[in-house]
Amino acid sequence: MHRTGTSTRLFIGISSCIVIISLVAYTVNTCKGKAGNESEKNSRAIENSSSNDQEEVNNKRGENDSPMFEYSNQKLTKAVLEMASQRATRWMSFRVSDVHNMVGQVGGKSHQKRPILIYENFVMKPPNLDHRGVREIAFYEAIQATHARNKRGGYHTYRSFFGSPRDNNASLSYPEPFCDKTKVENETKLLHRLELFTPKYFGTVKHDDGSSSSVVEAGPFGIDSKTYILLNNLTSHFSKPCVLDLKIGTHTYEPDAPEEKKMREITKYPQQVQFGFRMVAMRIYEPSNVKADEEGYVYYPKQFGQSLDTRESVKDALRTFLGGDSPPEAIKAMRSNAIKRILRKIKLIRGWFRDNDFLVFHASSILIIYEGETKENTEEGVELDMARVKMIDFGRVRRQPGGDDGYRKGLCTLIGLLEEILKESFWSDNYEYLE
């Protein structure tokens, strides 16, 4: 059906309201009903408190754990995909062309049927065709919803969507936590802060290579194989980017996953529970290495990360990524500065997770990038990035009271290892621990 520009904007505005209402909904119970049930549960918990208190807490957290976005609601998934598409067309009115495969993709090679593409200074990430794809898009849209739209600030706008139902659909009844405006305000502030640690998001675009052999696959949630999430290219300001993909958290599966899925994930890397992360893959610029490719890079696949079964072996692998035991003095100074920046950024993310008491990130990753070029790293007189740290992969974000202990553990382990490496292999007298 043809729509005018005005009607399209009206549709998107209404859809935005509906979608944002449910972006954070993890139950369809009404406030009154939910509050009554919780009160009854709490009373029973007090009466039955014993040496199994911790187990009861864990069980309660499990009961309240559910996906951040209600992806089973077809109306909402359609609306959020429409929002994402419209977001891109606000500034991109032309057809995406002259794209090419990302060179040096380190993660997702084994299961990703479609490669990540590069378009100018942007990354085009193919979302999963199942629920993970729409959940990732919805997560980015949720962050966008926290932006300031008026003088009152973004969190007021975000919170206002929970004031009263927008229609008579029973599935949009507000769950108990979001009847509390203070909780919504705090949550919105945290989501807004999180944008600093994620790639910049520009919506979704469609791209088809035009080949007659290409078959358009369509998933059950409205995403097809021509859909791409448009993000900024995190490596665009690096001459020779060295990249490490770390899967953060003690568990990479969701609590409602089938048992065979859980066992498959656990057997991939049993030490994930111990360390709180695992190395997915890394790519290092090391042209002197006999294993280097024609561009001077050495690639370490997932099998390398899965072979690291002790803390010391993990530390050695991180040391290898950062330049080895005894780099030349000139390189040591550059790498020392890069490690300090990496530590500073990871500690900022750790600070966010200390404040986060409502979200858990299953199978999410941190991407660490540093400059592998040892020559002066300037372009038109402007110093380029020495290091970047960004959170990626948001297809399994859930609500969980208390936040994400597994992610916190992984960050603390990583910080400890990096500080040890800095002292042991890149020490300088002017180094100060970065709190």
Backbone torsions as a table, in degrees:
resi	resn	phi	psi	omega
1	MET	NA	136.0	-178.9
2	HIS	-79.8	136.0	177.2
3	ARG	-123.7	146.3	172.8
4	THR	-77.7	167.2	179.0
5	GLY	-59.6	-37.9	-178.9
6	THR	-66.8	-45.3	-178.6
7	SER	-66.1	-35.1	178.6
8	THR	-63.6	-45.0	179.8
9	ARG	-64.2	-37.0	179.1
10	LEU	-64.7	-43.2	179.1
11	PHE	-60.8	-45.7	-178.8
12	ILE	-64.2	-38.9	179.4
13	GLY	-62.6	-45.4	179.2
14	ILE	-65.5	-42.6	180.0
15	SER	-61.5	-39.0	-179.9
16	SER	-58.7	-44.4	179.9
17	CYS	-59.6	-47.0	-177.2
18	ILE	-64.0	-43.7	-175.7
19	VAL	-66.8	-47.3	-175.6
20	ILE	-64.8	-31.8	175.6
21	ILE	-56.7	-39.8	-174.5
22	SER	-98.7	-3.8	178.3
23	LEU	-58.8	-33.7	-176.3
24	VAL	-109.3	9.4	-177.9
25	ALA	-84.7	128.1	178.2
26	TYR	-120.6	10.9	174.7
27	THR	-158.5	158.3	-179.3
28	VAL	-104.6	8.7	176.8
29	ASN	-71.6	148.8	177.2
30	THR	-79.1	165.2	-178.0
31	CYS	-58.1	-46.3	-174.4
32	LYS	-65.6	-46.6	-179.1
33	GLY	-64.8	-42.7	-178.5
34	LYS	-65.2	-44.1	-178.9
35	ALA	-61.2	-40.5	179.2
36	GLY	-63.9	-43.6	179.8
37	ASN	-63.4	-43.0	-179.3
38	GLU	-64.6	-38.9	179.7
39	SER	-61.8	-43.1	178.5
40	GLU	-63.9	-41.8	178.8
41	LYS	-62.0	-44.0	-178.0
42	ASN	-63.6	-38.6	179.6
43	SER	-63.6	-45.0	179.0
44	ARG	-63.9	-36.4	-179.6
45	ALA	-63.3	-40.7	180.0
46	ILE	-65.5	-41.9	-178.5
47	GLU	-66.1	-34.9	-173.6
48	ASN	-101.3	11.5	-177.7
49	SER	-61.7	138.1	-178.1
50	SER	-159.6	-155.8	179.9
51	SER	-69.7	-7.9	-179.5
52	ASN	-97.3	25.1	-176.2
53	ASP	-57.0	-45.2	-176.5
54	GLN	-63.8	-39.1	178.9
55	GLU	-64.1	-39.0	179.0
56	GLU	-65.4	-38.8	178.0
57	VAL	-62.2	-44.7	179.6
58	ASN	-62.8	-39.7	178.6
59	ASN	-64.5	-41.6	179.6
60	LYS	-64.0	-39.5	178.2
61	ARG	-63.1	-37.8	179.1
62	GLY	-64.7	-39.0	-179.9
63	GLU	-64.4	-35.3	-177.0
64	ASN	-91.3	5.4	-177.2
65	ASP	-91.0	127.1	178.2
66	SER	-161.2	161.8	-178.4
67	PRO	-55.9	145.2	180.0
68	MET	-64.4	-36.6	-177.5
69	PHE	-112.5	133.8	-178.0
70	GLU	-79.2	74.8	-171.8
71	TYR	-70.6	-15.5	178.8
72	SER	-74.0	-13.8	177.5
73	ASN	-82.9	104.9	-174.7
74	GLN	-61.6	-35.5	179.7
75	LYS	-63.0	-41.1	-178.9
76	LEU	-71.8	-42.1	179.4
77	THR	-63.4	-39.0	177.6
78	LYS	-63.3	-41.2	-178.6
79	ALA	-67.5	-41.2	-177.9
80	VAL	-69.2	-35.1	176.6
81	LEU	-68.0	-35.6	176.2
82	GLU	-66.1	-40.3	177.3
83	MET	-60.8	-45.0	-178.0
84	ALA	-64.5	-39.9	179.0
85	SER	-67.0	-43.2	179.4
86	GLN	-65.7	-32.2	179.7
87	ARG	-61.0	-42.5	-179.3
88	ALA	-69.5	-38.8	-176.2
89	THR	-73.6	-11.3	177.6
90	ARG	-63.5	-28.7	-179.9
91	TRP	-125.2	-12.9	-179.0
92	MET	-117.4	92.8	-177.4
93	SER	-95.9	0.4	-177.7
94	PHE	-109.0	167.1	-179.4
95	ARG	-76.7	135.2	178.1
96	VAL	-68.7	124.5	-179.1
97	SER	-144.1	175.5	179.4
98	ASP	54.9	43.9	176.7
99	VAL	-96.2	159.5	177.1
100	HIS	-147.2	160.3	179.6
101	ASN	-64.8	143.2	176.9
102	MET	-64.9	131.4	175.6
103	VAL	-88.3	127.9	177.4
104	GLY	84.6	24.8	175.3
105	GLN	-61.0	127.5	-174.5
106	VAL	-102.3	-27.1	-176.8
107	GLY	-116.3	156.4	173.5
108	GLY	75.8	14.2	-176.5
109	LYS	-72.3	-32.4	-171.7
110	SER	-76.2	-33.7	-174.3
111	HIS	-112.5	-11.2	-176.7
112	GLN	-83.5	110.2	-178.9
113	LYS	-67.2	-36.5	-179.7
114	ARG	-104.5	136.6	179.3
115	PRO	-76.4	159.9	170.4
116	ILE	-71.3	137.8	-177.7
117	LEU	-109.8	156.2	175.6
118	ILE	-115.3	128.7	175.8
119	TYR	-129.1	110.4	-174.6
120	GLU	52.0	-121.0	179.7
121	ASN	-100.5	25.3	-177.2
122	PHE	-119.9	154.6	172.3
123	VAL	-104.4	134.3	175.0
124	MET	-109.4	104.0	-176.6
125	LYS	-94.7	125.4	177.6
126	PRO	-76.6	116.9	178.6
127	PRO	-73.4	155.5	173.7
128	ASN	-62.5	147.4	-179.0
129	LEU	-80.3	-12.7	178.7
130	ASP	-91.8	-161.3	-174.7
131	HIS	-59.0	-27.4	-177.4
132	ARG	-64.0	-32.3	-179.2
133	GLY	-66.1	-50.9	-178.5
134	VAL	-70.0	-29.7	177.5
135	ARG	-68.0	-37.7	177.6
136	GLU	-67.3	-43.5	177.8
137	ILE	-62.3	-43.1	179.2
138	ALA	-62.6	-35.4	179.2
139	PHE	-64.2	-45.9	177.3
140	TYR	-62.7	-38.6	178.4
141	GLU	-66.3	-34.2	177.6
142	ALA	-62.5	-42.2	177.9
143	ILE	-62.9	-41.7	178.9
144	GLN	-62.0	-32.5	-178.4
145	ALA	-67.7	-15.8	-179.1
146	THR	-86.6	-3.9	-178.2
147	HIS	-66.1	149.7	176.9
148	ALA	-67.5	123.5	178.7
149	ARG	-111.4	-8.8	178.7
150	ASN	-155.6	-175.1	-175.2
151	LYS	-65.2	-22.9	-178.4
152	ARG	-74.9	-19.7	179.8
153	GLY	102.4	159.2	-174.1
154	GLY	-63.5	-38.3	-175.0
155	TYR	-67.2	-28.9	175.9
156	HIS	-66.3	-42.9	178.9
157	THR	-63.9	-46.2	179.7
158	TYR	-60.2	-45.2	-177.8
159	ARG	-66.4	-32.2	-176.3
160	SER	-63.2	-21.7	179.5
161	PHE	-69.4	-12.8	-179.1
162	PHE	-100.9	9.2	-175.7
163	GLY	-69.6	-41.4	179.5
164	SER	-159.6	153.4	-179.8
165	PRO	-60.3	144.4	180.0
166	ARG	-89.2	-14.0	175.3
167	ASP	-153.9	-175.4	-175.8
168	ASN	-93.6	10.6	-179.7
169	ASN	-68.7	119.1	-175.9
170	ALA	-62.2	-26.7	-178.2
171	SER	-69.1	-10.6	178.7
172	LEU	-98.9	13.5	174.8
173	SER	-61.3	140.0	-172.2
174	TYR	-81.8	131.5	176.1
175	PRO	-69.6	159.4	-171.7
176	GLU	-52.4	-46.4	-175.5
177	PRO	-60.1	-27.5	-172.4
178	PHE	-94.9	7.1	167.7
179	CYS	-83.1	-14.4	179.6
180	ASP	-93.7	107.5	-175.9
181	LYS	-63.8	-31.3	178.7
182	THR	-64.6	-40.9	178.5
183	LYS	-64.1	-42.1	179.6
184	VAL	-64.3	-40.9	179.4
185	GLU	-62.3	-45.2	179.5
186	ASN	-65.0	-40.7	179.8
187	GLU	-63.1	-42.5	-178.3
188	THR	-64.7	-39.4	177.3
189	LYS	-61.9	-41.7	179.4
190	LEU	-65.2	-43.4	178.7
191	LEU	-63.0	-38.4	178.9
192	HIS	-64.4	-40.1	177.2
193	ARG	-64.8	-31.5	-176.5
194	LEU	-65.2	-23.8	-178.2
195	GLU	-59.3	-27.7	178.7
196	LEU	-63.6	-23.2	-173.7
197	PHE	-107.3	10.4	179.9
198	THR	-123.1	158.6	175.9
199	PRO	-63.1	150.2	175.9
200	LYS	-66.4	137.3	-172.3
201	TYR	-113.6	135.4	-176.7
202	PHE	-125.0	15.0	179.5
203	GLY	98.6	-158.6	179.8
204	THR	-123.7	149.4	179.0
205	VAL	-130.4	162.3	175.8
206	LYS	-106.9	139.3	176.8
207	HIS	-147.3	134.2	176.9
208	ASP	-131.9	129.6	-177.8
209	ASP	-71.9	-7.2	174.2
210	GLY	81.3	-0.8	-179.0
211	SER	-73.2	142.6	-177.8
212	SER	-67.4	-20.5	-178.4
213	SER	-84.4	-11.1	-177.0
214	SER	-74.1	133.5	178.9
215	VAL	-113.7	128.3	-179.3
216	VAL	-81.6	113.3	176.4
217	GLU	-89.7	142.7	178.9
218	ALA	-123.4	130.7	177.5
219	GLY	-89.0	172.6	-177.0
220	PRO	-75.3	-7.2	-175.6
221	PHE	-114.8	21.6	172.8
222	GLY	90.9	3.4	178.0
223	ILE	-101.4	134.3	176.7
224	ASP	-117.4	175.6	-173.3
225	SER	-74.2	-0.6	174.1
226	LYS	-95.5	-4.5	-176.9
227	THR	-85.1	136.4	177.1
228	TYR	-136.4	141.2	172.4
229	ILE	-85.0	127.7	-176.4
230	LEU	-96.0	118.3	-178.8
231	LEU	-130.1	161.6	175.0
232	ASN	-74.5	148.6	-180.0
233	ASN	-79.4	110.4	-175.1
234	LEU	-69.0	-16.9	-178.3
235	THR	-100.7	3.4	-171.5
236	SER	-65.8	-24.7	-178.3
237	HIS	-98.1	16.4	178.5
238	PHE	-113.5	144.1	176.5
239	SER	-80.6	-49.5	178.9
240	LYS	-130.5	77.5	-174.4
241	PRO	-69.0	129.3	171.3
242	CYS	-101.4	128.7	-168.5
243	VAL	-127.5	134.9	176.6
244	LEU	-128.2	128.2	178.0
245	ASP	-107.2	118.9	179.9
246	LEU	-116.4	124.3	174.0
247	LYS	-83.7	114.5	-172.0
248	ILE	-98.7	144.0	178.2
249	GLY	118.3	159.9	179.6
250	THR	-84.1	-17.0	178.8
251	HIS	-135.4	138.4	179.5
252	THR	-106.1	6.3	179.3
253	TYR	-118.8	156.8	177.8
254	GLU	-84.4	152.8	-175.0
255	PRO	-63.3	-23.7	179.7
256	ASP	-96.4	12.6	177.9
257	ALA	-69.5	150.9	176.1
258	PRO	-59.0	152.7	-177.2
259	GLU	-60.0	-36.7	179.2
260	GLU	-65.8	-34.5	176.1
261	LYS	-65.7	-43.9	179.4
262	LYS	-60.3	-47.2	-178.6
263	MET	-64.9	-37.6	178.7
264	ARG	-63.1	-41.3	179.3
265	GLU	-69.2	-40.1	-179.3
266	ILE	-64.1	-42.9	-177.9
267	THR	-70.7	-18.5	176.1
268	LYS	-60.2	-41.4	-177.7
269	TYR	-160.3	84.7	-177.4
270	PRO	-57.3	-27.0	-177.9
271	GLN	-72.2	-5.4	-179.4
272	GLN	-60.0	-36.4	178.2
273	VAL	-64.4	-35.6	-178.3
274	GLN	-75.0	-45.5	-174.6
275	PHE	-91.7	-27.8	-177.2
276	GLY	84.6	8.4	174.0
277	PHE	-166.1	167.0	171.8
278	ARG	-144.4	153.2	177.1
279	MET	-80.2	121.2	176.4
280	VAL	-81.4	-50.3	178.7
281	ALA	-171.5	161.9	173.8
282	MET	-149.4	154.7	-178.2
283	ARG	-135.7	122.0	-172.9
284	ILE	-121.6	137.4	174.7
285	TYR	-83.0	108.3	-176.9
286	GLU	-149.1	74.1	-173.2
287	PRO	-61.9	-21.0	-179.7
288	SER	-79.9	-11.6	-179.4
289	ASN	-74.9	134.9	-178.1
290	VAL	-65.7	-18.9	180.0
291	LYS	-91.1	1.0	-177.7
292	ALA	-67.8	145.6	176.5
293	ASP	-80.5	-175.0	-175.3
294	GLU	-64.4	-18.7	177.6
295	GLU	-95.4	-0.2	176.9
296	GLY	93.0	12.2	-177.0
297	TYR	-104.0	145.8	173.0
298	VAL	-112.1	128.8	-177.2
299	TYR	-107.7	132.4	177.1
300	TYR	-114.1	112.5	-174.3
301	PRO	-80.6	-177.9	-176.8
302	LYS	-62.4	-29.7	179.4
303	GLN	-62.3	-32.8	176.6
304	PHE	-64.0	-47.4	179.9
305	GLY	-63.0	-37.6	-178.9
306	GLN	-71.8	-15.5	179.4
307	SER	-84.7	-7.1	-175.7
308	LEU	-85.8	95.5	-171.5
309	ASP	-103.6	0.8	177.0
310	THR	-129.8	160.5	178.8
311	ARG	-61.8	-39.2	-178.2
312	GLU	-66.6	-36.9	179.1
313	SER	-69.4	-35.0	175.7
314	VAL	-65.1	-42.0	179.2
315	LYS	-64.6	-39.8	178.1
316	ASP	-63.9	-37.6	178.6
317	ALA	-66.5	-40.8	176.1
318	LEU	-64.1	-38.6	178.6
319	ARG	-63.7	-41.1	176.9
320	THR	-60.8	-43.7	178.2
321	PHE	-59.5	-36.0	-174.3
322	LEU	-90.3	-2.5	174.5
323	GLY	130.0	0.9	176.6
324	GLY	88.8	-176.8	-174.5
325	ASP	-74.5	-44.7	-171.1
326	SER	-130.9	69.4	176.9
327	PRO	-73.2	157.6	175.2
328	PRO	-56.4	155.0	-174.3
329	GLU	-57.9	-40.6	-179.2
330	ALA	-63.3	-41.4	179.3
331	ILE	-71.6	-36.6	-179.5
332	LYS	-58.4	-40.9	179.6
333	ALA	-64.1	-42.3	179.5
334	MET	-65.8	-44.1	-178.2
335	ARG	-68.5	-34.8	177.1
336	SER	-59.4	-44.9	178.2
337	ASN	-64.2	-38.8	179.2
338	ALA	-64.5	-43.2	-179.9
339	ILE	-64.0	-39.2	177.9
340	LYS	-61.1	-41.6	178.3
341	ARG	-65.8	-41.6	178.7
342	ILE	-61.1	-45.6	178.4
343	LEU	-60.7	-43.6	-179.3
344	ARG	-60.2	-42.9	-177.7
345	LYS	-70.6	-39.9	178.7
346	ILE	-65.4	-36.4	178.9
347	LYS	-68.6	-31.0	174.0
348	LEU	-65.8	-41.2	176.8
349	ILE	-64.4	-40.5	176.7
350	ARG	-60.0	-38.3	177.4
351	GLY	-61.7	-38.3	177.9
352	TRP	-64.7	-42.5	-178.2
353	PHE	-71.2	-23.8	173.1
354	ARG	-66.8	-33.5	179.7
355	ASP	-86.0	-22.4	-177.5
356	ASN	-71.8	119.8	179.5
357	ASP	-127.7	24.1	-176.4
358	PHE	-142.9	-11.7	-177.4
359	LEU	-123.6	146.8	174.1
360	VAL	-129.7	138.6	-172.3
361	PHE	-113.8	93.7	178.2
362	HIS	-82.2	135.5	176.0
363	ALA	58.8	28.1	175.0
364	SER	-90.5	156.7	-175.9
365	SER	-125.7	162.2	168.4
366	ILE	-116.2	132.5	177.8
367	LEU	-104.7	121.6	178.0
368	ILE	-109.2	127.6	-178.4
369	ILE	-129.6	135.2	171.9
370	TYR	-139.3	162.5	-176.8
371	GLU	-79.5	118.8	179.7
372	GLY	-88.0	-14.6	178.2
373	GLU	-69.5	130.1	-177.7
374	THR	-95.3	-5.6	175.6
375	LYS	-82.2	173.6	-179.4
376	GLU	-58.6	124.9	-172.7
377	ASN	-99.3	77.3	178.4
378	THR	-132.6	154.1	176.6
379	GLU	-139.7	115.4	-177.1
380	GLU	55.3	38.8	175.6
381	GLY	79.4	1.2	-178.9
382	VAL	-108.3	127.0	179.7
383	GLU	-67.8	131.7	178.7
384	LEU	-84.6	175.1	-179.2
385	ASP	-61.6	136.3	170.9
386	MET	-89.2	-32.4	-178.1
387	ALA	-161.1	148.6	174.6
388	ARG	-137.4	148.1	174.3
389	VAL	-135.8	121.6	-178.6
390	LYS	-137.1	145.9	172.7
391	MET	-83.6	139.1	179.1
392	ILE	-139.3	167.8	175.3
393	ASP	68.8	97.0	-175.3
394	PHE	-124.9	36.0	-178.3
395	GLY	-84.3	-4.8	-179.0
396	ARG	-134.5	42.2	177.9
397	VAL	-81.4	132.6	-178.0
398	ARG	-130.6	163.5	172.3
399	ARG	-90.5	135.9	177.8
400	GLN	-155.0	119.1	178.2
401	PRO	-55.4	131.1	179.9
402	GLY	97.7	-11.5	176.9
403	GLY	83.6	-152.5	-168.5
404	ASP	-116.6	90.1	179.0
405	ASP	-64.5	-36.0	-178.9
406	GLY	-65.0	-39.6	177.9
407	TYR	-67.5	-41.4	178.6
408	ARG	-60.4	-42.2	180.0
409	LYS	-62.2	-44.1	179.6
410	GLY	-61.4	-41.7	179.1
411	LEU	-64.6	-42.1	180.0
412	CYS	-65.2	-41.3	177.0
413	THR	-61.5	-45.1	-178.4
414	LEU	-63.6	-43.9	178.9
415	ILE	-61.4	-44.1	179.6
416	GLY	-60.3	-43.4	-179.7
417	LEU	-66.2	-43.1	-179.2
418	LEU	-65.6	-37.1	178.2
419	GLU	-67.6	-37.7	176.6
420	GLU	-64.8	-43.4	179.0
421	ILE	-62.5	-41.4	-179.9
422	LEU	-61.8	-41.9	-179.6
423	LYS	-72.0	-40.1	-173.2
424	GLU	-79.2	-37.4	-172.6
425	SER	-117.3	-17.7	-176.0
426	PHE	-131.9	30.6	-173.3
427	TRP	-67.7	141.3	170.8
428	SER	-143.8	151.1	-173.8
429	ASP	-64.8	-21.6	-176.9
430	ASN	-91.2	8.2	179.6
431	TYR	-74.9	134.8	174.3
432	GLU	-128.3	140.6	177.6
433	TYR	-63.4	139.7	-175.6
434	LEU	-102.2	109.5	-178.6
435	GLU	-86.9	NA	NA
